[in-house]
Amino acid sequence: MQLSEELNISSKRAMLIFYNSTVGNQLHDPKYGYQLMSDTYIVNDIKAEFANIQSLS
């Protein structure tokens, strides 16, 4: 929901971005440490990844 609110998009779109992101995939792997990070930290990483993808377009 935080990603949805910060990007001003639907929750469905936010979930698609999350599940298709590198961060979303790394969240399930303990070696990246995302389990220890706050929601805000994770959302900021997803937003940075999303911004990088859009800048390449």
PDB file of N, H, CA, C and O in Angstrom:
ATOM      1  N   MET A   1       0.828  -1.193   0.000  1.00  0.00           N
ATOM      2  CA  MET A   1       0.000   0.000   0.000  1.00  0.00           C
ATOM      3  C   MET A   1       0.874   1.260   0.000  1.00  0.00           C
ATOM      4  O   MET A   1       0.512   2.264  -0.614  1.00  0.00           O
ATOM      5  N   GLN A   2       1.998   1.212   0.671  1.00  0.00           N
ATOM      6  H   GLN A   2       2.292   0.397   1.170  1.00  0.00           H
ATOM      7  CA  GLN A   2       2.877   2.382   0.720  1.00  0.00           C
ATOM      8  C   GLN A   2       3.392   2.718  -0.683  1.00  0.00           C
ATOM      9  O   GLN A   2       3.453   3.891  -1.051  1.00  0.00           O
ATOM     10  N   LEU A   3       3.756   1.722  -1.454  1.00  0.00           N
ATOM     11  H   LEU A   3       3.706   0.769  -1.155  1.00  0.00           H
ATOM     12  CA  LEU A   3       4.219   1.953  -2.822  1.00  0.00           C
ATOM     13  C   LEU A   3       3.102   2.566  -3.656  1.00  0.00           C
ATOM     14  O   LEU A   3       3.343   3.492  -4.430  1.00  0.00           O
ATOM     15  N   SER A   4       1.912   2.068  -3.508  1.00  0.00           N
ATOM     16  H   SER A   4       1.716   1.315  -2.879  1.00  0.00           H
ATOM     17  CA  SER A   4       0.751   2.593  -4.212  1.00  0.00           C
ATOM     18  C   SER A   4       0.520   4.067  -3.888  1.00  0.00           C
ATOM     19  O   SER A   4       0.274   4.879  -4.779  1.00  0.00           O
ATOM     20  N   GLU A   5       0.602   4.397  -2.616  1.00  0.00           N
ATOM     21  H   GLU A   5       0.803   3.738  -1.892  1.00  0.00           H
ATOM     22  CA  GLU A   5       0.379   5.779  -2.182  1.00  0.00           C
ATOM     23  C   GLU A   5       1.483   6.711  -2.659  1.00  0.00           C
ATOM     24  O   GLU A   5       1.206   7.823  -3.110  1.00  0.00           O
ATOM     25  N   GLU A   6       2.729   6.267  -2.563  1.00  0.00           N
ATOM     26  H   GLU A   6       2.953   5.364  -2.196  1.00  0.00           H
ATOM     27  CA  GLU A   6       3.848   7.137  -2.930  1.00  0.00           C
ATOM     28  C   GLU A   6       3.953   7.366  -4.435  1.00  0.00           C
ATOM     29  O   GLU A   6       4.391   8.430  -4.874  1.00  0.00           O
ATOM     30  N   LEU A   7       3.554   6.374  -5.225  1.00  0.00           N
ATOM     31  H   LEU A   7       3.199   5.509  -4.869  1.00  0.00           H
ATOM     32  CA  LEU A   7       3.593   6.527  -6.680  1.00  0.00           C
ATOM     33  C   LEU A   7       2.254   7.002  -7.247  1.00  0.00           C
ATOM     34  O   LEU A   7       2.129   7.260  -8.444  1.00  0.00           O
ATOM     35  N   ASN A   8       1.265   7.111  -6.370  1.00  0.00           N
ATOM     36  H   ASN A   8       1.367   6.902  -5.397  1.00  0.00           H
ATOM     37  CA  ASN A   8      -0.078   7.530  -6.768  1.00  0.00           C
ATOM     38  C   ASN A   8      -0.628   6.635  -7.883  1.00  0.00           C
ATOM     39  O   ASN A   8      -1.082   7.105  -8.927  1.00  0.00           O
ATOM     40  N   ILE A   9      -0.567   5.328  -7.617  1.00  0.00           N
ATOM     41  H   ILE A   9      -0.199   4.946  -6.770  1.00  0.00           H
ATOM     42  CA  ILE A   9      -1.065   4.329  -8.554  1.00  0.00           C
ATOM     43  C   ILE A   9      -1.986   3.371  -7.797  1.00  0.00           C
ATOM     44  O   ILE A   9      -2.054   3.397  -6.568  1.00  0.00           O
ATOM     45  N   SER A  10      -2.682   2.541  -8.539  1.00  0.00           N
ATOM     46  H   SER A  10      -2.627   2.520  -9.537  1.00  0.00           H
ATOM     47  CA  SER A  10      -3.582   1.577  -7.898  1.00  0.00           C
ATOM     48  C   SER A  10      -2.770   0.530  -7.134  1.00  0.00           C
ATOM     49  O   SER A  10      -1.595   0.303  -7.422  1.00  0.00           O
ATOM     50  N   SER A  11      -3.411  -0.090  -6.172  1.00  0.00           N
ATOM     51  H   SER A  11      -4.365   0.095  -5.938  1.00  0.00           H
ATOM     52  CA  SER A  11      -2.726  -1.135  -5.402  1.00  0.00           C
ATOM     53  C   SER A  11      -2.392  -2.316  -6.306  1.00  0.00           C
ATOM     54  O   SER A  11      -1.372  -2.977  -6.107  1.00  0.00           O
ATOM     55  N   LYS A  12      -3.230  -2.587  -7.286  1.00  0.00           N
ATOM     56  H   LYS A  12      -4.059  -2.050  -7.448  1.00  0.00           H
ATOM     57  CA  LYS A  12      -2.964  -3.672  -8.229  1.00  0.00           C
ATOM     58  C   LYS A  12      -1.687  -3.385  -9.027  1.00  0.00           C
ATOM     59  O   LYS A  12      -0.848  -4.270  -9.196  1.00  0.00           O
ATOM     60  N   ARG A  13      -1.545  -2.166  -9.510  1.00  0.00           N
ATOM     61  H   ARG A  13      -2.227  -1.448  -9.373  1.00  0.00           H
ATOM     62  CA  ARG A  13      -0.348  -1.776 -10.269  1.00  0.00           C
ATOM     63  C   ARG A  13       0.893  -1.842  -9.368  1.00  0.00           C
ATOM     64  O   ARG A  13       1.953  -2.295  -9.800  1.00  0.00           O
ATOM     65  N   ALA A  14       0.757  -1.396  -8.136  1.00  0.00           N
ATOM     66  H   ALA A  14      -0.104  -1.028  -7.785  1.00  0.00           H
ATOM     67  CA  ALA A  14       1.874  -1.448  -7.186  1.00  0.00           C
ATOM     68  C   ALA A  14       2.313  -2.895  -6.944  1.00  0.00           C
ATOM     69  O   ALA A  14       3.509  -3.177  -6.869  1.00  0.00           O
ATOM     70  N   MET A  15       1.367  -3.790  -6.823  1.00  0.00           N
ATOM     71  H   MET A  15       0.396  -3.561  -6.883  1.00  0.00           H
ATOM     72  CA  MET A  15       1.700  -5.200  -6.611  1.00  0.00           C
ATOM     73  C   MET A  15       2.412  -5.777  -7.836  1.00  0.00           C
ATOM     74  O   MET A  15       3.354  -6.557  -7.693  1.00  0.00           O
ATOM     75  N   LEU A  16       1.975  -5.403  -9.023  1.00  0.00           N
ATOM     76  H   LEU A  16       1.210  -4.769  -9.139  1.00  0.00           H
ATOM     77  CA  LEU A  16       2.639  -5.866 -10.243  1.00  0.00           C
ATOM     78  C   LEU A  16       4.078  -5.362 -10.303  1.00  0.00           C
ATOM     79  O   LEU A  16       4.992  -6.105 -10.659  1.00  0.00           O
ATOM     80  N   ILE A  17       4.266  -4.100  -9.955  1.00  0.00           N
ATOM     81  H   ILE A  17       3.523  -3.496  -9.667  1.00  0.00           H
ATOM     82  CA  ILE A  17       5.626  -3.540  -9.930  1.00  0.00           C
ATOM     83  C   ILE A  17       6.474  -4.295  -8.909  1.00  0.00           C
ATOM     84  O   ILE A  17       7.602  -4.692  -9.200  1.00  0.00           O
ATOM     85  N   PHE A  18       5.925  -4.488  -7.717  1.00  0.00           N
ATOM     86  H   PHE A  18       5.009  -4.166  -7.481  1.00  0.00           H
ATOM     87  CA  PHE A  18       6.664  -5.192  -6.664  1.00  0.00           C
ATOM     88  C   PHE A  18       7.059  -6.599  -7.100  1.00  0.00           C
ATOM     89  O   PHE A  18       8.231  -6.965  -7.005  1.00  0.00           O
ATOM     90  N   TYR A  19       6.103  -7.392  -7.574  1.00  0.00           N
ATOM     91  H   TYR A  19       5.151  -7.095  -7.651  1.00  0.00           H
ATOM     92  CA  TYR A  19       6.387  -8.783  -7.910  1.00  0.00           C
ATOM     93  C   TYR A  19       7.248  -8.937  -9.154  1.00  0.00           C
ATOM     94  O   TYR A  19       7.823 -10.005  -9.368  1.00  0.00           O
ATOM     95  N   ASN A  20       7.352  -7.911  -9.970  1.00  0.00           N
ATOM     96  H   ASN A  20       6.885  -7.044  -9.796  1.00  0.00           H
ATOM     97  CA  ASN A  20       8.212  -7.956 -11.146  1.00  0.00           C
ATOM     98  C   ASN A  20       9.538  -7.233 -10.932  1.00  0.00           C
ATOM     99  O   ASN A  20      10.327  -7.086 -11.865  1.00  0.00           O
ATOM    100  N   SER A  21       9.778  -6.788  -9.723  1.00  0.00           N
ATOM    101  H   SER A  21       9.137  -6.908  -8.965  1.00  0.00           H
ATOM    102  CA  SER A  21      11.010  -6.051  -9.437  1.00  0.00           C
ATOM    103  C   SER A  21      12.100  -6.998  -8.934  1.00  0.00           C
ATOM    104  O   SER A  21      11.825  -8.087  -8.430  1.00  0.00           O
ATOM    105  N   THR A  22      13.328  -6.550  -9.088  1.00  0.00           N
ATOM    106  H   THR A  22      13.551  -5.665  -9.497  1.00  0.00           H
ATOM    107  CA  THR A  22      14.462  -7.275  -8.530  1.00  0.00           C
ATOM    108  C   THR A  22      14.347  -7.318  -7.014  1.00  0.00           C
ATOM    109  O   THR A  22      14.609  -8.347  -6.390  1.00  0.00           O
ATOM    110  N   VAL A  23      13.958  -6.205  -6.433  1.00  0.00           N
ATOM    111  H   VAL A  23      13.745  -5.369  -6.940  1.00  0.00           H
ATOM    112  CA  VAL A  23      13.803  -6.134  -4.968  1.00  0.00           C
ATOM    113  C   VAL A  23      12.766  -7.149  -4.495  1.00  0.00           C
ATOM    114  O   VAL A  23      12.983  -7.842  -3.500  1.00  0.00           O
ATOM    115  N   GLY A  24      11.656  -7.237  -5.196  1.00  0.00           N
ATOM    116  H   GLY A  24      11.480  -6.675  -6.004  1.00  0.00           H
ATOM    117  CA  GLY A  24      10.622  -8.210  -4.826  1.00  0.00           C
ATOM    118  C   GLY A  24      11.141  -9.633  -4.857  1.00  0.00           C
ATOM    119  O   GLY A  24      10.808 -10.441  -3.990  1.00  0.00           O
ATOM    120  N   ASN A  25      11.952  -9.940  -5.851  1.00  0.00           N
ATOM    121  H   ASN A  25      12.222  -9.283  -6.555  1.00  0.00           H
ATOM    122  CA  ASN A  25      12.536 -11.280  -5.937  1.00  0.00           C
ATOM    123  C   ASN A  25      13.584 -11.505  -4.856  1.00  0.00           C
ATOM    124  O   ASN A  25      13.687 -12.603  -4.310  1.00  0.00           O
ATOM    125  N   GLN A  26      14.353 -10.483  -4.546  1.00  0.00           N
ATOM    126  H   GLN A  26      14.270  -9.591  -4.989  1.00  0.00           H
ATOM    127  CA  GLN A  26      15.404 -10.616  -3.535  1.00  0.00           C
ATOM    128  C   GLN A  26      14.847 -10.662  -2.117  1.00  0.00           C
ATOM    129  O   GLN A  26      15.519 -11.133  -1.200  1.00  0.00           O
ATOM    130  N   LEU A  27      13.635 -10.180  -1.935  1.00  0.00           N
ATOM    131  H   LEU A  27      13.089  -9.798  -2.680  1.00  0.00           H
ATOM    132  CA  LEU A  27      13.024 -10.153  -0.607  1.00  0.00           C
ATOM    133  C   LEU A  27      12.947 -11.544   0.017  1.00  0.00           C
ATOM    134  O   LEU A  27      13.003 -11.688   1.238  1.00  0.00           O
ATOM    135  N   HIS A  28      12.821 -12.548  -0.814  1.00  0.00           N
ATOM    136  H   HIS A  28      12.775 -12.432  -1.806  1.00  0.00           H
ATOM    137  CA  HIS A  28      12.668 -13.916  -0.314  1.00  0.00           C
ATOM    138  C   HIS A  28      13.999 -14.634  -0.097  1.00  0.00           C
ATOM    139  O   HIS A  28      14.030 -15.779   0.353  1.00  0.00           O
ATOM    140  N   ASP A  29      15.088 -13.953  -0.418  1.00  0.00           N
ATOM    141  H   ASP A  29      15.063 -13.023  -0.783  1.00  0.00           H
ATOM    142  CA  ASP A  29      16.413 -14.565  -0.258  1.00  0.00           C
ATOM    143  C   ASP A  29      17.138 -13.882   0.901  1.00  0.00           C
ATOM    144  O   ASP A  29      17.463 -12.697   0.818  1.00  0.00           O
ATOM    145  N   PRO A  30      17.392 -14.623   1.976  1.00  0.00           N
ATOM    146  CA  PRO A  30      18.005 -14.022   3.169  1.00  0.00           C
ATOM    147  C   PRO A  30      19.366 -13.361   2.928  1.00  0.00           C
ATOM    148  O   PRO A  30      19.771 -12.496   3.705  1.00  0.00           O
ATOM    149  N   LYS A  31      20.065 -13.746   1.884  1.00  0.00           N
ATOM    150  H   LYS A  31      19.736 -14.449   1.253  1.00  0.00           H
ATOM    151  CA  LYS A  31      21.405 -13.181   1.674  1.00  0.00           C
ATOM    152  C   LYS A  31      21.364 -11.690   1.349  1.00  0.00           C
ATOM    153  O   LYS A  31      22.382 -11.011   1.485  1.00  0.00           O
ATOM    154  N   TYR A  32      20.215 -11.162   0.924  1.00  0.00           N
ATOM    155  H   TYR A  32      19.388 -11.714   0.814  1.00  0.00           H
ATOM    156  CA  TYR A  32      20.093  -9.738   0.611  1.00  0.00           C
ATOM    157  C   TYR A  32      19.683  -8.896   1.822  1.00  0.00           C
ATOM    158  O   TYR A  32      19.850  -7.676   1.806  1.00  0.00           O
ATOM    159  N   GLY A  33      19.157  -9.518   2.854  1.00  0.00           N
ATOM    160  H   GLY A  33      19.022 -10.509   2.867  1.00  0.00           H
ATOM    161  CA  GLY A  33      18.841  -8.826   4.095  1.00  0.00           C
ATOM    162  C   GLY A  33      17.587  -7.970   4.095  1.00  0.00           C
ATOM    163  O   GLY A  33      17.362  -7.215   5.041  1.00  0.00           O
ATOM    164  N   TYR A  34      16.771  -8.068   3.063  1.00  0.00           N
ATOM    165  H   TYR A  34      16.955  -8.681   2.295  1.00  0.00           H
ATOM    166  CA  TYR A  34      15.563  -7.243   3.022  1.00  0.00           C
ATOM    167  C   TYR A  34      14.582  -7.577   4.152  1.00  0.00           C
ATOM    168  O   TYR A  34      13.757  -6.740   4.518  1.00  0.00           O
ATOM    169  N   GLN A  35      14.664  -8.777   4.698  1.00  0.00           N
ATOM    170  H   GLN A  35      15.334  -9.457   4.401  1.00  0.00           H
ATOM    171  CA  GLN A  35      13.780  -9.146   5.806  1.00  0.00           C
ATOM    172  C   GLN A  35      14.032  -8.287   7.029  1.00  0.00           C
ATOM    173  O   GLN A  35      13.161  -8.147   7.887  1.00  0.00           O
ATOM    174  N   LEU A  36      15.218  -7.715   7.110  1.00  0.00           N
ATOM    175  H   LEU A  36      15.926  -7.829   6.413  1.00  0.00           H
ATOM    176  CA  LEU A  36      15.585  -6.893   8.261  1.00  0.00           C
ATOM    177  C   LEU A  36      15.300  -5.405   8.041  1.00  0.00           C
ATOM    178  O   LEU A  36      15.429  -4.605   8.967  1.00  0.00           O
ATOM    179  N   MET A  37      14.919  -5.039   6.834  1.00  0.00           N
ATOM    180  H   MET A  37      14.814  -5.688   6.081  1.00  0.00           H
ATOM    181  CA  MET A  37      14.727  -3.635   6.470  1.00  0.00           C
ATOM    182  C   MET A  37      13.282  -3.198   6.687  1.00  0.00           C
ATOM    183  O   MET A  37      12.358  -4.012   6.688  1.00  0.00           O
ATOM    184  N   SER A  38      13.118  -1.913   6.868  1.00  0.00           N
ATOM    185  H   SER A  38      13.869  -1.252   6.867  1.00  0.00           H
ATOM    186  CA  SER A  38      11.775  -1.356   7.055  1.00  0.00           C
ATOM    187  C   SER A  38      11.024  -1.324   5.728  1.00  0.00           C
ATOM    188  O   SER A  38      11.622  -1.429   4.658  1.00  0.00           O
ATOM    189  N   ASP A  39       9.731  -1.182   5.815  1.00  0.00           N
ATOM    190  H   ASP A  39       9.244  -1.097   6.685  1.00  0.00           H
ATOM    191  CA  ASP A  39       8.905  -1.061   4.615  1.00  0.00           C
ATOM    192  C   ASP A  39       9.350   0.131   3.777  1.00  0.00           C
ATOM    193  O   ASP A  39       9.400   0.050   2.550  1.00  0.00           O
ATOM    194  N   THR A  40       9.672   1.232   4.440  1.00  0.00           N
ATOM    195  H   THR A  40       9.631   1.298   5.437  1.00  0.00           H
ATOM    196  CA  THR A  40      10.095   2.442   3.727  1.00  0.00           C
ATOM    197  C   THR A  40      11.388   2.199   2.964  1.00  0.00           C
ATOM    198  O   THR A  40      11.528   2.653   1.828  1.00  0.00           O
ATOM    199  N   TYR A  41      12.321   1.500   3.559  1.00  0.00           N
ATOM    200  H   TYR A  41      12.207   1.131   4.482  1.00  0.00           H
ATOM    201  CA  TYR A  41      13.587   1.177   2.889  1.00  0.00           C
ATOM    202  C   TYR A  41      13.313   0.366   1.626  1.00  0.00           C
ATOM    203  O   TYR A  41      13.863   0.660   0.564  1.00  0.00           O
ATOM    204  N   ILE A  42      12.472  -0.643   1.740  1.00  0.00           N
ATOM    205  H   ILE A  42      12.026  -0.882   2.602  1.00  0.00           H
ATOM    206  CA  ILE A  42      12.139  -1.511   0.613  1.00  0.00           C
ATOM    207  C   ILE A  42      11.417  -0.718  -0.477  1.00  0.00           C
ATOM    208  O   ILE A  42      11.735  -0.851  -1.658  1.00  0.00           O
ATOM    209  N   VAL A  43      10.457   0.096  -0.085  1.00  0.00           N
ATOM    210  H   VAL A  43      10.199   0.204   0.875  1.00  0.00           H
ATOM    211  CA  VAL A  43       9.718   0.918  -1.059  1.00  0.00           C
ATOM    212  C   VAL A  43      10.675   1.866  -1.770  1.00  0.00           C
ATOM    213  O   VAL A  43      10.569   2.047  -2.983  1.00  0.00           O
ATOM    214  N   ASN A  44      11.594   2.465  -1.049  1.00  0.00           N
ATOM    215  H   ASN A  44      11.680   2.317  -0.064  1.00  0.00           H
ATOM    216  CA  ASN A  44      12.558   3.373  -1.681  1.00  0.00           C
ATOM    217  C   ASN A  44      13.432   2.638  -2.694  1.00  0.00           C
ATOM    218  O   ASN A  44      13.738   3.181  -3.755  1.00  0.00           O
ATOM    219  N   ASP A  45      13.833   1.421  -2.378  1.00  0.00           N
ATOM    220  H   ASP A  45      13.585   0.980  -1.515  1.00  0.00           H
ATOM    221  CA  ASP A  45      14.616   0.639  -3.327  1.00  0.00           C
ATOM    222  C   ASP A  45      13.798   0.288  -4.573  1.00  0.00           C
ATOM    223  O   ASP A  45      14.316   0.329  -5.689  1.00  0.00           O
ATOM    224  N   ILE A  46      12.542  -0.050  -4.385  1.00  0.00           N
ATOM    225  H   ILE A  46      12.121  -0.083  -3.478  1.00  0.00           H
ATOM    226  CA  ILE A  46      11.674  -0.363  -5.531  1.00  0.00           C
ATOM    227  C   ILE A  46      11.472   0.886  -6.378  1.00  0.00           C
ATOM    228  O   ILE A  46      11.513   0.815  -7.607  1.00  0.00           O
ATOM    229  N   LYS A  47      11.253   2.029  -5.735  1.00  0.00           N
ATOM    230  H   LYS A  47      11.220   2.087  -4.737  1.00  0.00           H
ATOM    231  CA  LYS A  47      11.077   3.281  -6.485  1.00  0.00           C
ATOM    232  C   LYS A  47      12.342   3.627  -7.267  1.00  0.00           C
ATOM    233  O   LYS A  47      12.253   4.096  -8.402  1.00  0.00           O
ATOM    234  N   ALA A  48      13.502   3.407  -6.686  1.00  0.00           N
ATOM    235  H   ALA A  48      13.574   3.026  -5.765  1.00  0.00           H
ATOM    236  CA  ALA A  48      14.765   3.681  -7.381  1.00  0.00           C
ATOM    237  C   ALA A  48      14.908   2.748  -8.587  1.00  0.00           C
ATOM    238  O   ALA A  48      15.307   3.177  -9.669  1.00  0.00           O
ATOM    239  N   GLU A  49      14.584   1.492  -8.393  1.00  0.00           N
ATOM    240  H   GLU A  49      14.260   1.144  -7.514  1.00  0.00           H
ATOM    241  CA  GLU A  49      14.649   0.534  -9.501  1.00  0.00           C
ATOM    242  C   GLU A  49      13.678   0.937 -10.610  1.00  0.00           C
ATOM    243  O   GLU A  49      14.028   0.907 -11.790  1.00  0.00           O
ATOM    244  N   PHE A  50      12.475   1.307 -10.230  1.00  0.00           N
ATOM    245  H   PHE A  50      12.191   1.331  -9.272  1.00  0.00           H
ATOM    246  CA  PHE A  50      11.435   1.722 -11.181  1.00  0.00           C
ATOM    247  C   PHE A  50      11.883   2.978 -11.939  1.00  0.00           C
ATOM    248  O   PHE A  50      11.670   3.076 -13.147  1.00  0.00           O
ATOM    249  N   ALA A  51      12.492   3.926 -11.248  1.00  0.00           N
ATOM    250  H   ALA A  51      12.665   3.846 -10.267  1.00  0.00           H
ATOM    251  CA  ALA A  51      12.979   5.154 -11.877  1.00  0.00           C
ATOM    252  C   ALA A  51      14.088   4.852 -12.878  1.00  0.00           C
ATOM    253  O   ALA A  51      14.137   5.450 -13.954  1.00  0.00           O
ATOM    254  N   ASN A  52      14.980   3.924 -12.526  1.00  0.00           N
ATOM    255  H   ASN A  52      14.940   3.438 -11.653  1.00  0.00           H
ATOM    256  CA  ASN A  52      16.054   3.542 -13.434  1.00  0.00           C
ATOM    257  C   ASN A  52      15.520   2.889 -14.698  1.00  0.00           C
ATOM    258  O   ASN A  52      16.023   3.134 -15.795  1.00  0.00           O
ATOM    259  N   ILE A  53      14.506   2.061 -14.541  1.00  0.00           N
ATOM    260  H   ILE A  53      14.097   1.862 -13.650  1.00  0.00           H
ATOM    261  CA  ILE A  53      13.902   1.407 -15.705  1.00  0.00           C
ATOM    262  C   ILE A  53      13.256   2.441 -16.622  1.00  0.00           C
ATOM    263  O   ILE A  53      13.402   2.383 -17.843  1.00  0.00           O
ATOM    264  N   GLN A  54      12.539   3.389 -16.017  1.00  0.00           N
ATOM    265  H   GLN A  54      12.420   3.436 -15.026  1.00  0.00           H
ATOM    266  CA  GLN A  54      11.863   4.408 -16.819  1.00  0.00           C
ATOM    267  C   GLN A  54      12.857   5.331 -17.505  1.00  0.00           C
ATOM    268  O   GLN A  54      12.589   5.807 -18.608  1.00  0.00           O
ATOM    269  N   SER A  55      13.989   5.594 -16.884  1.00  0.00           N
ATOM    270  H   SER A  55      14.207   5.208 -15.988  1.00  0.00           H
ATOM    271  CA  SER A  55      14.980   6.482 -17.500  1.00  0.00           C
ATOM    272  C   SER A  55      15.658   5.815 -18.689  1.00  0.00           C
ATOM    273  O   SER A  55      16.206   6.501 -19.551  1.00  0.00           O
ATOM    274  N   LEU A  56      15.629   4.490 -18.747  1.00  0.00           N
ATOM    275  H   LEU A  56      15.184   3.932 -18.047  1.00  0.00           H
ATOM    276  CA  LEU A  56      16.212   3.768 -19.872  1.00  0.00           C
ATOM    277  C   LEU A  56      15.275   3.734 -21.074  1.00  0.00           C
ATOM    278  O   LEU A  56      15.696   3.434 -22.191  1.00  0.00           O
ATOM    279  N   SER A  57      14.016   4.040 -20.839  1.00  0.00           N
ATOM    280  H   SER A  57      13.674   4.284 -19.931  1.00  0.00           H
ATOM    281  CA  SER A  57      13.025   3.993 -21.933  1.00  0.00           C
ATOM    282  C   SER A  57      13.108   5.206 -22.824  1.00  0.00           C
ATOM    283  O   SER A  57      12.348   5.319 -23.786  1.00  0.00           O
TER     284      SER A  57
END
